[in-house]
Amino acid sequence: MEEYAKKHLEDIFNACREVESFFEGQPKVFSEFSKDILRQRAVERNVEIMGEAINRIKKDFPDIEIENAREIINTRNRVIHGYDSVTPEFLWELVIKYIPLLKEDIETLLSNKNQ
């Protein structure tokens, strides 16, 4: 795998791990998250990184298949351009459901590409 593609996959993986780290040692509780603007902004920033890295991969390496790539890029665009429609509930769904799935997909890609 080209280093450029691998670097972006690692950026995505690290952004997913960083979001997970925001909840280490504590239960994931929406009522706490919804009051924590710093944690919300940190999730938003990592979503921006994930979406931008996927966008670059899709442009330069269209043969690399990332499940839900278009939706992830659209989510990044929503966070950046439609910031006023990004709610704590929207971010929470990403944290609980979609970011863990993305992390698994990227981890598989990285392990397959290293073989």
C-alpha positions in Angstrom: 0.0 0.0 0.0 1.2 3.4 -0.8 2.4 5.4 2.3 0.0 8.2 1.4 -3.0 6.0 1.6 -1.8 4.2 4.7 -1.2 7.5 6.4 -4.8 8.6 5.8 -6.2 5.2 7.0 -4.1 5.6 10.1 -5.4 9.2 10.6 -9.0 7.8 10.4 -8.2 5.0 12.8 -6.5 7.4 15.3 -9.4 9.8 15.1 -11.8 6.9 16.0 -9.6 5.9 18.9 -9.4 9.4 20.1 -13.2 9.7 20.2 -13.2 6.4 22.2 -10.7 7.8 24.6 -13.1 10.7 25.5 -15.2 8.1 27.4 -12.5 5.9 29.0 -13.0 5.0 32.6 -16.6 6.1 32.6 -19.9 4.9 31.2 -21.2 6.5 28.0 -24.1 8.6 29.2 -25.9 10.9 26.8 -27.1 13.3 29.5 -23.5 14.0 30.5 -22.4 14.3 26.8 -25.2 16.7 26.0 -23.9 19.1 28.6 -20.2 18.8 27.7 -19.6 21.2 24.9 -15.8 20.5 24.9 -16.4 16.8 24.3 -18.9 17.6 21.6 -16.5 19.9 19.8 -13.8 17.3 20.1 -16.0 14.7 18.4 -16.8 17.2 15.7 -13.1 17.8 15.0 -12.4 14.1 14.7 -15.4 13.6 12.4 -13.9 16.4 10.2 -10.5 14.5 10.1 -12.2 11.2 9.3 -14.3 12.6 6.5 -11.5 14.6 5.0 -9.1 11.6 5.1 -11.7 9.4 3.4 -12.3 12.0 0.8 -8.6 12.1 -0.1 -8.4 8.4 -0.2 -11.5 8.1 -2.5 -10.0 10.7 -4.9 -6.5 9.2 -5.1 -7.2 5.5 -4.4 -10.7 4.7 -5.7 -9.8 1.0 -5.4 -9.7 1.2 -1.6 -13.2 0.3 -0.4 -14.4 2.0 2.7 -17.9 1.1 3.8 -20.2 4.1 3.9 -17.5 6.4 2.5 -20.0 8.8 0.9 -22.1 9.0 4.1 -19.0 9.7 6.2 -17.9 12.4 3.8 -21.4 13.9 3.9 -21.3 13.9 7.7 -18.0 15.8 7.6 -19.6 18.3 5.3 -22.6 18.7 7.6 -20.3 19.3 10.6 -18.4 22.0 8.7 -21.0 23.6 6.5 -24.2 22.8 8.3 -22.9 23.4 11.8 -26.2 24.8 12.9 -27.9 21.5 12.3 -25.4 19.4 14.3 -27.1 18.5 17.6 -25.8 16.5 20.6 -28.2 13.7 19.5 -26.6 13.6 16.1 -23.1 13.5 17.5 -24.1 10.9 20.1 -25.4 8.5 17.4 -22.0 8.8 15.7 -20.2 8.1 18.9 -22.3 5.1 19.9 -23.1 3.5 16.5 -21.1 4.7 13.5 -17.6 5.5 14.7 -17.0 2.1 16.2 -18.1 0.5 12.9 -15.8 2.7 11.0 -12.9 1.9 13.3 -13.4 -1.8 12.7 -13.5 -1.3 8.9 -10.3 0.7 9.0 -8.6 -1.7 11.3 -9.4 -4.5 8.8 -8.1 -2.5 5.9 -4.9 -1.7 7.7 -4.3 -5.3 8.7 -5.0 -6.5 5.2 -2.7 -3.9 3.6 0.2 -4.8 6.0 0.2 -8.5 5.0 
